[in-house]
C-alpha cells in the first residue's frame, strides 16, 4: 500500500488554520520552518518540517525556509547545505529561502525605534550581574542601575555599539518591560549583545547581533507569517514574542523595512500568531543537538550521517523513506502533551511503506554451502522470479541457479530444536522456486563444524512436474554459489541499550549506554540483480529484512548494504 498520502489527523492547529481562513482573518496561510544552522536536523525537526510545509500545501498557502542565523560562532555553511538537502529529501520545497541575517538592518532600525519610545535601554551590567538582578521563579527581579538612562544617551551608546566601539560582553541592549513579572522572560530581556564574530553571510559588517527572541519574532512579522508554529518550550516566550511584534509594529512603519524593498525582497509585514505544540521525542535515542554534536565530535559515531543516529542524514543513509517518515508524524498527530514515542512505531511505518515499494531479492548473510549431488557439476539454469509478489507492475527477473548454493547457516540444525521446520540430517525442505531437497550427508572441518551439506533434489517436485505440489513444512532461500556476488552487509540496531538515555538517575550518562551491538558487519552473498542496485535503492532480502544500497560505499562490483529494518519488530518480543 502506498503511504504517499496518509489519512490526515484532525489536530488542533489544523482546526485553527481552518477557522482563520473561514472567518476571513487570513486570506492565505503563510508558515515557515526556521532552523538554526548550528547542527544537522534530526527526526524531531522532521515533525516541524512536515507540519509547517504540510499545512501550507494542504491549504494552498506557502512555507518559507528561514535560517535563524543570529549566533555566528556556532554556525557553519555545512549545516546550511545539509538542512536544505534534508528538507528537499523529505519531499518539500520552500516558497522563499530567507535568513534572519537578511533583516539585520531591519532589526537595528527596530531597536532604535524601541529606544526612542523609551522601551529599550543600554545596560552595562555583566552577565553575572544580570543573573543576580533577574531574581528567581519565586522572587522578583531588581531594576538595573542603568535602566533609567536618558533616551538620547541610549541612542548614542547603542549607535556606538553598532560602530564596534565597545568590547564583547561589555554592554547589552535590553527591553524595558517589567523586572517584577512572574514570567522571567519579561524581566527586561536582552535584545542585542556585542559579539565581534565573522558571520557566514554578512562577514564583519556587524559587531552586534540580535538575540533569538527579538530576531525570531520580527522575522516572522516581516515575512508576513500568519501562523508561527513552535514547540512547547517557547510557550513562556510568547508574551515576549507578542511584545516585540506589537511595539515595533512593522506593518505600520514601512521605514523600518525599506532596506528590504530596496534589496528586492518581497515584504508584506503582518501580525503573526505563535502556536505551540509538543516536541517529537523517541525512545532509545537522544534528540539534544548538544549531545548529537558530542557523539559526532568525539567519534563515538561515524559522522552526522551514521545510520544509527536520529539525524535526517543518518536515517536517510540507514534507508528510511521520506514517505514512511511523513506517514509516521501524520499518524502520531499534533498535541499539547509531551510524550515519548516508541521507536518501533516509526520502524513500523517504514516497514509499511517498504512492503509496497521495495523489490524482492535473494541474499545470504551467514553462508553455509549446500551441494545438490544429483545435478551435474556444470549444471546451470536460469529461473524466473517476480520482483514483487503483491504487485505485478514490478515485473519479473532472471535468477541463476546451479549445483552449488549458499544458504543461511541458521536454516540448518544438526540437532534441531522442537518445532524446527528447516533443514536437518535426513530431513527435507523446499528450496524457494526450485523444489524439495533432502539432506543426505554433512561435511565437517577439523573443529567439528558443519561446513557443507550434501543434498539430493527431488526432480519430480520441480515446477511443472507431477510432484510440484508435494508438501513439506519449511521453505528456505538461497543464492547460486557460482553466480552470487560477495557483499558487505551492515546490520544496524538501536544506538543505545536503554529506552531513555537522557535519564542519568543511575549515575551514568548517555555515553555509558551506547549499545555495543548497534552495528555488526557481516560478509555474505547477493544475487546479481541485487548487486546491480543503484545507491539508495531499497530492497527486501527475502526472509531477512529490508536493506538499502549504501549511498557512499556501494558499487555493483563490491556491494554494500545497510539493514533498514527487520521484517518484524524484534524489540517487541524483548519487552
C-alpha positions in Angstrom: 0.0 0.0 0.0 1.4 3.4 -0.9 1.9 5.8 2.0 2.4 8.9 0.0 -1.0 10.3 1.1 -1.6 9.3 4.7 -5.1 9.9 6.2 -4.9 13.3 7.8 -5.4 13.6 11.5 -7.7 16.4 12.7 -5.4 18.1 15.2 -5.9 21.5 16.9 -3.5 23.5 14.7 -5.2 22.3 11.6 -8.5 23.4 13.1 -7.1 26.9 14.0 -5.9 27.4 10.4 -9.2 26.2 9.0 -11.2 28.6 11.3 -8.9 31.6 10.5 -9.5 31.1 6.8 -13.2 30.6 7.2 -13.6 33.8 9.3 -11.6 35.8 6.8 -8.9 36.6 9.4 -6.4 35.4 6.8 -6.9 35.1 3.0 -4.0 32.7 2.8 -1.7 30.6 5.0 1.9 31.5 5.3 4.2 29.3 7.5 7.9 28.9 7.9 10.4 26.4 9.0 13.2 28.3 10.9 16.2 26.1 11.9 19.3 27.5 13.4 22.3 26.3 11.2 24.3 25.0 14.2 24.0 21.3 13.6 22.2 18.7 11.4 18.5 18.3 11.6 17.0 15.3 13.4 13.7 13.4 13.4 12.2 15.9 15.8 12.8 18.6 13.3 11.1 16.4 10.7 7.9 16.7 12.7 8.1 20.5 12.4 9.0 20.3 8.7 6.1 18.0 8.0 3.7 20.3 10.0 4.8 23.6 8.5 5.2 22.6 4.9 2.3 20.2 5.1 -0.2 22.8 6.4 0.9 25.3 3.8 0.4 22.7 1.0 -2.9 21.5 2.4 -4.4 25.0 2.5 -2.8 26.2 -0.8 -0.5 28.6 1.1 3.2 29.0 1.2 6.1 28.0 3.5 9.5 29.7 3.8 12.7 28.0 4.8 14.4 30.6 7.0 17.8 30.2 8.7 17.8 31.8 12.1 21.5 32.7 11.8 22.0 35.1 14.7 24.7 33.2 16.5 27.6 33.0 14.1 30.1 31.5 16.5 28.2 28.2 16.3 27.0 28.2 12.7 28.5 26.7 9.6 27.8 26.6 5.9 28.0 22.8 6.1 24.9 22.9 8.3 23.1 25.3 5.9 23.6 23.0 3.0 22.7 19.9 4.9 19.4 21.4 6.1 18.4 22.3 2.5 19.2 18.8 1.4 17.1 17.3 4.2 14.1 19.4 3.6 14.2 18.6 -0.1 14.7 14.8 0.5 11.7 14.8 2.8 9.7 15.9 -0.2 9.1 19.6 0.4 10.0 22.8 -1.4 10.1 26.2 0.1 8.4 29.3 -1.4 11.3 31.5 -0.4 14.7 30.9 1.1 15.4 33.5 3.8 17.9 34.2 6.5 17.4 36.2 9.7 20.7 37.9 8.6 18.7 39.3 5.6 17.0 41.5 8.2 19.9 42.7 10.3 19.3 46.3 9.2 15.5 46.0 10.0 16.3 44.7 13.5 18.7 47.5 14.1 16.2 50.2 13.0 13.5 48.4 15.1 15.8 48.6 18.2 16.4 52.3 17.6 12.6 52.8 17.5 12.2 51.0 20.8 14.9 53.2 22.3 13.1 56.4 21.1 9.8 55.1 22.5 11.6 54.6 25.9 11.1 50.9 25.6 14.8 49.8 25.4 18.0 50.8 27.1 21.7 50.1 27.0 22.9 48.2 30.1 26.4 47.9 31.4 25.8 45.0 33.8 27.9 41.9 33.3 26.3 38.6 32.6 26.7 37.5 36.2 25.2 40.8 37.5 22.3 40.4 35.1 21.6 37.0 36.5 21.8 38.3 40.1 19.4 41.2 39.3 16.9 39.0 37.4 15.6 37.3 40.6 14.1 33.7 40.7 10.9 32.0 40.0 9.7 32.9 43.5 11.4 36.3 43.9 11.0 39.4 41.7 14.0 40.9 39.9 15.5 44.3 40.6 15.9 47.2 38.1 19.4 47.7 36.6 21.1 50.9 37.8 21.3 51.8 34.1 17.6 51.3 33.4 16.7 55.0 33.6 19.3 56.3 31.2 18.0 59.1 29.1 16.8 58.3 25.6 19.5 60.3 23.9 22.2 58.6 26.0 20.8 55.2 25.0 20.7 56.1 21.3 24.3 57.3 21.5 25.5 54.2 23.3 23.7 51.8 21.0 24.9 53.5 17.9 28.4 53.3 19.3 27.8 49.6 20.0 26.9 49.3 16.3 30.1 51.1 15.3 32.2 48.5 17.2 33.4 50.9 19.9 32.9 48.6 22.9 34.3 45.2 23.9 32.5 42.0 23.7 30.1 41.5 26.6 30.6 45.0 27.9 27.1 46.2 27.1 23.7 44.9 26.0 20.5 46.4 24.7 17.6 45.4 26.9 13.9 45.8 26.5 12.3 47.8 29.3 9.3 45.7 30.3 8.8 44.6 34.0 11.5 43.3 36.4 8.8 42.1 38.7 6.9 40.0 36.1 6.0 36.4 37.1 7.3 35.5 33.6 11.1 35.7 33.8 11.3 36.2 30.0 9.7 39.6 30.5 12.2 40.8 33.1 14.0 43.2 30.7 15.3 40.6 28.3 18.3 41.3 26.2 17.6 42.4 22.6 21.2 42.8 21.4 24.7 41.7 22.5 28.2 42.7 21.4 29.9 39.9 19.6 32.7 40.6 17.2 32.5 37.4 15.2 32.6 36.8 11.5 29.2 35.9 10.0 28.9 33.5 7.1 26.5 35.8 5.3 27.4 39.4 6.4 31.1 39.0 7.1 32.4 41.5 9.6 29.7 44.1 8.9 28.0 43.7 12.3 29.8 43.7 15.7 26.4 43.4 17.4 23.9 40.6 16.9 20.2 40.4 17.9 19.0 37.9 20.5 16.9 34.9 19.3 13.5 36.1 20.7 13.8 39.6 19.1 15.1 38.3 15.8 12.7 35.4 15.5 9.5 37.4 16.2 10.4 40.2 13.9 11.5 37.8 11.1 8.1 36.2 11.3 6.4 39.6 11.2 8.5 40.9 8.3 7.8 37.8 6.2 4.1 38.0 6.6 3.9 34.7 8.5 0.3 34.0 9.6 0.9 31.0 11.9 4.2 30.7 13.7 4.4 27.1 14.9 6.9 26.2 17.5 7.5 23.6 20.3 6.1 23.9 23.8 9.3 25.2 25.5 8.5 28.5 23.7 5.1 28.9 25.3 6.6 31.1 28.1 8.3 33.2 25.4 5.0 34.0 23.6 4.3 37.2 25.7 7.8 38.5 24.7 7.2 37.4 21.1 3.9 39.4 21.0 5.6 42.4 22.9 8.2 42.7 20.2 5.8 42.4 17.3 3.3 44.8 18.8 5.7 47.6 19.9 7.9 47.5 16.8 4.7 47.4 14.6 6.4 46.7 11.3 3.2 46.7 9.4 2.5 50.3 10.1 6.1 51.6 9.9 7.4 51.0 6.3 10.6 53.0 7.0 11.8 50.1 9.1 11.8 47.6 6.3 12.6 50.0 3.4 16.1 48.3 3.0 14.3 45.1 2.1 12.3 46.8 -0.6 15.4 48.4 -2.0 17.1 44.9 -2.0 14.3 43.4 -4.0 13.0 41.2 -1.2 9.2 40.8 -1.3 7.9 42.3 2.0 4.4 42.3 3.4 4.6 42.5 7.2 1.9 41.0 9.3 1.0 40.2 12.9 1.8 36.5 13.3 0.3 34.3 15.9 2.6 31.9 17.8 1.1 28.5 18.4 3.0 25.8 20.4 2.9 22.0 20.0 4.7 19.1 21.7 8.1 18.0 20.6 8.7 14.8 18.7 10.6 12.6 21.2 11.6 9.0 20.5 12.9 6.3 22.9 16.3 4.5 22.6 17.9 7.7 21.3 18.9 11.3 22.1 17.5 14.3 20.3 19.5 17.0 22.0 21.6 18.9 19.4 24.4 19.3 22.0 24.5 15.6 22.6 24.4 14.7 18.9 27.3 17.2 18.3 29.3 15.4 21.2 28.7 12.0 19.7 30.0 13.2 16.3 32.9 15.3 17.6 34.1 12.6 20.0 34.0 10.0 17.2 31.5 7.8 19.1 29.6 7.5 15.8 30.8 7.8 12.2 29.8 11.3 11.4 26.4 13.1 11.1 25.0 10.5 8.7 25.9 7.5 10.8 22.8 5.2 10.2 22.4 4.7 13.9 21.8 8.5 14.6 18.3 10.1 14.6 19.6 12.8 12.2 17.7 13.0 9.0 21.0 12.4 7.2 21.5 9.3 9.3 18.1 7.8 8.8 18.4 8.5 5.1 21.6 6.6 4.9 20.0 3.9 7.0 17.4 3.6 4.3 14.3 5.1 5.9 12.0 6.5 3.4 10.6 10.1 3.2 7.1 8.7 2.8 7.5 6.5 5.8 8.7 9.4 8.0 5.8 11.6 6.8 3.3 8.8 7.5 4.8 8.4 11.0 4.4 12.1 12.0 1.0 12.4 10.5 -0.1 9.2 12.3 1.3 10.5 15.6 -0.5 13.8 15.2 0.0 17.1 16.9 -0.9 17.9 20.5 0.0 20.0 23.6 1.0 16.9 25.5 4.7 16.0 25.6 5.3 12.2 25.3 7.9 9.8 24.1 7.1 7.6 21.1 8.3 4.1 20.8 11.0 3.7 18.0 9.1 0.6 16.9 6.2 2.8 15.8 8.5 4.6 13.4 10.0 1.4 12.2 6.5 0.0 11.6 5.7 3.0 9.3 9.0 2.4 7.4 8.1 -1.3 7.0 4.6 -0.4 5.8 6.0 1.8 3.1 8.7 -0.6 2.1 6.4 -3.5 1.9 4.7 -1.8 -1.1 7.7 -0.1 -2.7 10.7 -2.4 -2.2 11.6 -5.1 -4.8 12.4 -8.5 -3.5 15.9 -10.1 -3.9 17.7 -13.2 -2.7 20.7 -12.8 -0.3 22.5 -14.9 2.2 24.3 -13.1 5.0 25.6 -16.0 7.1 26.5 -18.5 4.4 26.7 -22.3 4.5 27.5 -24.3 1.4 24.8 -26.7 0.0 25.7 -29.1 -2.9 23.0 -30.8 -4.9 24.7 -34.1 -5.6 22.3 -35.4 -8.3 22.9 -32.4 -10.6 26.0 -32.4 -12.8 28.9 -30.2 -11.8 28.4 -28.0 -14.8 24.7 -27.7 -14.2 23.4 -24.1 -14.8 20.0 -22.8 -15.5 18.0 -19.6 -15.2 14.9 -19.3 -13.1 12.2 -16.6 -13.3 11.1 -14.8 -10.1 8.7 -12.0 -9.6 10.2 -8.7 -8.4 7.3 -8.2 -6.0 4.8 -10.9 -5.0 2.0 -8.5 -4.5 2.4 -6.1 -7.4 2.7 -7.4 -11.0 3.9 -3.9 -12.1 7.3 -4.6 -10.7 7.8 -7.3 -13.4 10.0 -10.4 -13.4 13.7 -11.1 -13.2 16.1 -13.9 -14.0 17.9 -15.6 -11.2 20.8 -18.0 -11.9 20.7 -21.5 -10.3 23.5 -24.1 -10.2 24.6 -27.2 -8.4 26.3 -25.4 -5.5 24.4 -22.9 -3.4 24.7 -20.8 -0.4 22.0 -21.0 2.3 21.7 -19.3 5.7 23.6 -21.1 8.4 20.6 -21.0 10.8 18.4 -22.7 8.2 20.2 -25.9 9.2 20.4 -27.6 12.6 22.3 -30.8 13.2 20.4 -31.3 16.4 17.1 -29.5 15.7 15.1 -27.9 18.5 11.5 -28.8 18.9 9.4 -27.2 16.1 12.3 -26.6 13.8 11.0 -26.8 10.2 14.1 -26.1 8.2 16.9 -28.4 7.1 18.3 -31.2 9.3 20.0 -34.5 8.7 17.7 -36.9 6.8 15.2 -34.0 6.6 13.6 -32.3 3.7 12.9 -28.6 2.9 11.8 -26.7 -0.2 14.3 -24.5 -1.9 12.5 -21.4 -2.9 11.5 -21.6 -6.6 13.4 -24.8 -7.2 12.0 -27.9 -5.5 12.4 -30.2 -2.4 15.9 -31.2 -1.3 16.8 -33.9 1.2 20.0 -33.6 3.4 22.0 -36.8 3.0 25.4 -36.0 4.3 27.3 -33.5 6.4 30.9 -32.3 5.7 32.8 -31.0 8.8 36.1 -29.2 9.3 38.8 -30.2 11.8 37.0 -28.3 14.5 33.9 -30.4 14.0 31.9 -27.6 12.5 29.5 -28.3 9.6 30.9 -26.5 6.5 28.9 -28.2 3.7 25.6 -30.0 3.2 25.3 -32.7 0.5 21.7 -33.0 -0.6 19.5 -34.7 -3.2 16.9 -32.7 -5.2 13.6 -34.5 -5.8 13.4 -33.7 -9.5 9.7 -34.6 -9.5 9.0 -31.6 -7.3 10.3 -29.0 -9.7 7.9 -26.5 -11.2 5.6 -28.1 -13.8 6.4 -31.7 -12.6 3.8 -34.1 -11.2 5.1 -33.8 -7.6 5.4 -30.0 -7.6 2.6 -29.7 -5.1 4.1 -32.2 -2.6 4.0 -30.5 0.9 6.9 -30.0 3.2 6.8 -27.7 6.2 9.8 -25.5 5.5 10.9 -23.2 2.6 14.3 -21.6 2.6 16.0 -19.2 0.3 19.4 -19.5 -1.4 21.8 -18.0 -3.9 23.9 -19.7 -6.6 27.5 -20.0 -5.3 28.8 -19.8 -8.9 26.9 -16.6 -9.7 26.3 -14.7 -6.5 28.3 -11.5 -5.7 30.2 -11.2 -2.4 28.6 -8.4 -0.4 29.3 -6.4 2.8 26.2 -6.2 4.9 25.8 -3.8 7.9 23.3 -4.9 10.5 22.2 -1.8 12.4 20.3 -1.7 15.7 19.4 0.8 18.4 22.3 3.1 19.2 21.5 2.9 23.0 20.7 -0.1 25.1 18.1 1.7 27.4 14.8 3.3 26.5 15.8 6.7 27.9 19.5 7.5 27.5 18.9 11.0 28.9 17.9 9.6 32.3 21.1 9.9 34.4 19.4 8.9 37.7 21.6 5.7 37.8 24.7 7.8 37.8 25.5 7.1 34.2 25.5 9.4 31.2 24.0 8.7 27.8 27.5 7.8 26.6 27.6 5.0 29.1 24.6 3.5 27.5 25.9 3.2 23.9 24.8 -0.2 22.6 27.9 -2.3 21.6 25.7 -4.4 19.3 24.3 -1.3 17.4 26.3 -2.2 14.3 27.5 -5.6 13.1 29.3 -6.1 9.8 28.9 -9.4 8.0 30.0 -10.7 4.7 27.6 -12.7 2.6 26.4 -13.1 -1.0 23.6 -11.5 -3.1 22.1 -12.5 -6.4 23.3 -10.5 -9.4 20.2 -8.3 -9.6 20.7 -7.1 -6.0 24.4 -6.3 -6.7 23.2 -4.2 -9.6 21.1 -1.9 -7.4 21.8 1.8 -7.6 22.9 3.6 -4.5 20.0 4.3 -2.1 17.9 1.6 -3.8 15.9 -0.2 -1.2 15.1 -3.9 -1.5 13.7 -6.7 0.7 16.1 -9.5 1.1 13.6 -12.3 1.4 13.2 -13.7 4.9 15.9 -11.3 6.2 14.6 -7.8 6.2 14.7 -4.5 4.2 18.1 -3.3 3.1 19.4 -0.3 1.2 22.4 0.0 -1.1 24.8 2.4 0.8 24.7 5.9 -0.6 28.5 6.3 -0.4 30.2 2.8 -0.4 28.0 0.6 -2.6 29.2 -0.4 -6.1 27.9 -3.3 -8.3 31.3 -4.9 -8.2 31.6 -4.6 -4.4 28.0 -4.3 -3.0 27.5 -2.7 0.4 24.0 -2.9 2.0 22.7 -1.4 5.2 19.8 -3.1 7.0 16.9 -0.6 7.2 14.6 -2.6 9.4 13.9 -6.3 10.1 10.8 -7.9 8.7 9.2 -7.9 12.2 9.7 -5.8 15.3 12.4 -7.8 17.1 12.3 -5.4 20.1 8.7 -6.1 20.8 9.4 -9.7 21.8 12.0 -8.5 24.3 9.6 -6.1 26.1 
